[in-house]
Amino acid sequence: MNLLLERNMIQNELAKLRFRNEAFINGNFCPSSSGQTYIVLNPAHATKLADVTACEMDDVNQAVAVARSTFESGVWSRMLPAERKKILLKFASLVEKHSIEIALLDALSAGKPIHDCVNIDIPDTVHCLSWHAELIDKHYDLMAPTGISNPAMIVREPIGVVGIIVPWNFPAQMTAWKIGPALAAGNSIVLKPAKQTPFSAIRLAELAMEAGVPAGVFNVLPGMGNVVGQAICRHMDIDMVAFTGSTEVGRELLRYSSESNLKRVILELGGKSPQVVLEDAPDLDQVAPHCINAAFWNMGENCSSGSRLIVHHKLKDALLEKVVALTKELRIGDPIDPETRIGPMIESSHGEKVMSYIASGKKEGAHLVYGGNRIFKETGGFYIEPTIFDNVDNSMKIAREEIFGPVLSVISVSSDEEAVAVANDTNYGLAASLYSRDLAKANRVARELRDGTVSVNCYSEGDITTPFGGFKSSGFFGRDKSIYAQEQYSELKTIWIQI
């Protein structure tokens, strides 16, 4: 998009922007049962955006009761697939129509560069919703190979009431990754957005109803994770919970399920993704831009962030020089400026955590090559320079723990085998990227990497047609995106007939 045009569109939308800040239950905006609110801040300036409804257990009970009643009525769950498809396509169209507005809601509340929100997040949100809508009437049930006296149908039915908990780093996009397949499958949902970024989720629910999604199908409950999130996961009348967030919280959700009704839980969790640059890597001028995008996209607040650059020692110095040069060109500043590529940390407590990792890297003996400082303190935001450490050992804290900030660790290796061993030497397994000129070798090494997605000669999470999720502590049971996502929001049933 033309920069001047983008600036004008942003300013025009800012002038009329409003923050929908209440719960959305049964098609209506409403305060919490207690009347309590909390403050959402703009991370760029630490200034107040709005007072937001703080929902509690009673609100969860109300929303679940509405969702259950709506599901059992069949008004959505038994709607003709073609009709459900038509409504969800209209929903996607409305989201596209309001794309600048929704992009601003995410940029202002999450500190995300508006450039990314306008050009990546919201287009992906629209595409996700429309793709799952289109899949509705193209997904066939099966007949088992039985005798003619016993025709047996294998069918999929919506699972029921789905609790959805989404993170703050990609608010609208992660919401779409969950609600797209969940709604397409015919479920009713109770969604808890991150406390820091509730606005786009609430707006999406409003647009869904405008598109024709019946009242009570799409409910949104802002509030605290330890209150609303826990209540959703412990609720005896929720059939499934879909969660994206930290591995630590994911473990808690599994415990809540085991202590309640053993609801299905699908978890997309953290990562410590390797970027593996083999000795026969392509032109380093092509590799370097992918390396910094993997490490610093969305300020490193990304579960698939390529935070470990594992590179053959013969290429390390040359690649590092190019990576540092490109990193210096990244523009840091106000997220609402379309030229900004690095915004602030989501909040000061998270910024302090990231700075503690930088201090740990120095203390453990890693060589700070670039960055490492908090800057623009006068703005009130917690801005951290993109930070690069060299001479990192994979046993160091900065190489083992998810930092969720703009910190890249460079690890030198001497062979393909060592590169794979170091890459796999982690509790995580969400994503990896791999660089080699030899396609046969790249295919072999990709198979050896213990990650849910491996991109070759690029940094990529794939597209809507490819499943996204992790191995080991990066995930449990489920996947986002693709046909597999829609299938996991349904139950598989056998209907055996005696003739």
Residue, then its C-alpha position, 0 to 999 in steps of 0.5 A: m500500500n502507498l505510504l501516503l495513502e496508508r497514513n491518510m487512511i490510518q489518521n481518518e480511522l483514528a479520528k472515529l475509532r471507538f473501543r468496544n469495552e464490554a462483554f458480548i453475551n447473547g448478542n448484547f454488550c453488557p457489564s460484568s455481574s460485579g460491575q468491575t473493570y480494569i484499565v487497558l494501556n497503550p504500550a507505546h506511551a503507557t497511556k490509558l486506552a479504555d476501562v474494560t469489563a472484568c468478567e468473573m465466574d458468574d459471567v462465564n456461567q451465563a455465557v456458557a448457558v447461552a452458548r449451550s442453549t443456542f447450540e442445542s437449539g440447532v439454529w447454528s449447529r444444524m443449519l444447512p452447511a451452505e447457509r452457514k458458509k454464506i454467513l461466514l463469508k459475509f462475516a469475512s467480508l465485513v472484517e475486510k471492510h473494517s480492516i483498518e479499524i481492526a488493525l488499529l485496535d490491535a496496534l494500539s493495544a498490543g504495540k504492534p507495528i500498524h504496517d504489520c497489522v494492515n498488511i499481514d495480520i488482518p488480511d490473514t484474519v480475513h483469509c482464514l475466516s473465508w477459507h474455513a467458510e468455503l470448506i464447510d460444504k466441501h468436506y464429505d463424510l464417509m461410508a465404511p466398507t461393510g456388507i450391504s446389510n450393514p451400511a455404516m456411516i462415519v460422520r462428523e458432528p460439532i463438538g458443542v460449546v468450545g472455550i477459546i483463549v487467545p494471546w496478546n501478540f496476534p490478537a485478531q489473527m489468533t482469534a480467527w485461527k480458532i473461531g474460523p474452524a470452530l464456527a465453521a464446524g457448527n459450534s457455539i463459542v465462549l472466547k476469552p481474549a488476552k486482558q491486554t488486547p480485548f478490543s478486536a475480539i469484541r469487535l469481531a463478535e459484533l461483526a459476526m452477528e451483523a453478518g448473521v451468526p445467531a445471537g448466543v453463538f459467539n460470546v466474548l468475555p474479557g478479564m483476567g486469565n486466572v479468573v475467566g480463563q480458569a473458569i472456562c477450563r474448569h466449567m463442566d458444560i464446556d466440551m473443548v478448550a482451544f488455547t494459544g499461549s505459554t507452556e506454563v499456562g498450558r500445563e495448568l489447563l490440562r490439569y483443570s480439564s483432568e479435575s473437571n469433565l475431561k474436556r478436550v484441550i488443544l494447546e499451541l504453546g511456546g517455542k525456541s525455534p532454530q534457524v539452521v544454516l548449513e555449510d552449503a547454504p544459498d547466497l547469504d544475501q538471501v539468507a540474512p533477511h529471513c534471519i532477522n525477520a525470524a528473530f525480530w518480526n513482531m518484536g520477537e513476541n512470537c511463539s515461532s520466533g527464530s531466536r537461535l541462529i545455528v550456523h556453520h562456523k565457516l559461514k558464521d562471521a560473514l552471515l553475522e556481519k550481514v544480519v547486524a547490518l540489516t538489523k541496524e536498518l530496522r526502524i524502531g518507534d511508534p507503532i502507528d507510524p507505517e514506517t515503524r518495524i519494531g514497536p514496544m514490548i506489550e507491558s513494562s513487566h514483560g520488558e523487564k523480563v526480556m532485559s533480565y534475559i539480556a543481562s543473563g546472556k552477558k553474565e554467562g559469557a555470550h558476546l553482545v554484538y548489537g543492541g541490548n538496551r532499553i530506549f525511548k524511555e521518555t515515551g513511557g513505552f518499554y522499547i528494547e533494541p533488537t539484540i544479537f549475541d554471538n558465541v552462545d552455547n546451547s546450554m545458556k539460559i538465552a538459548r534454552e528459555e523462550i524470551f519472547g522478545p527481540v533477542l537473537s542467539v548465534i550458535s556456531v557448529s562444525s557439521d550438519e550432524e552437530a547442527v541437527a543435534v543442537a537444534n533438537d536439544t530443546n524442550y520445544g519443537l514448534a518451528a524451524s528454518l533450514y538453509s541448504r543448496d542441496l535439496a536432497k540434504a534439505n529434505r533429509v535434515a528437515r525430517e530429522l528436525r523435531d519441529g511441527t513446521v520446517s521451512v526450507n530456504c526461508y522463514s515461514e509458518g506455511d499458509i492457511t492450507t498447512p497445519f501449524g502446531g508443535f512437538k514436545s512442549s510446544g503443543f498438545f493434541g491439536r493444530d491451527k489452520s488447514i482442514y485438520a483444524q476444522e476436524q478437531y472442532s468436531e466429534l467423529k461418530t459411527i452410525w451402524i445400520q442393520i437392514 
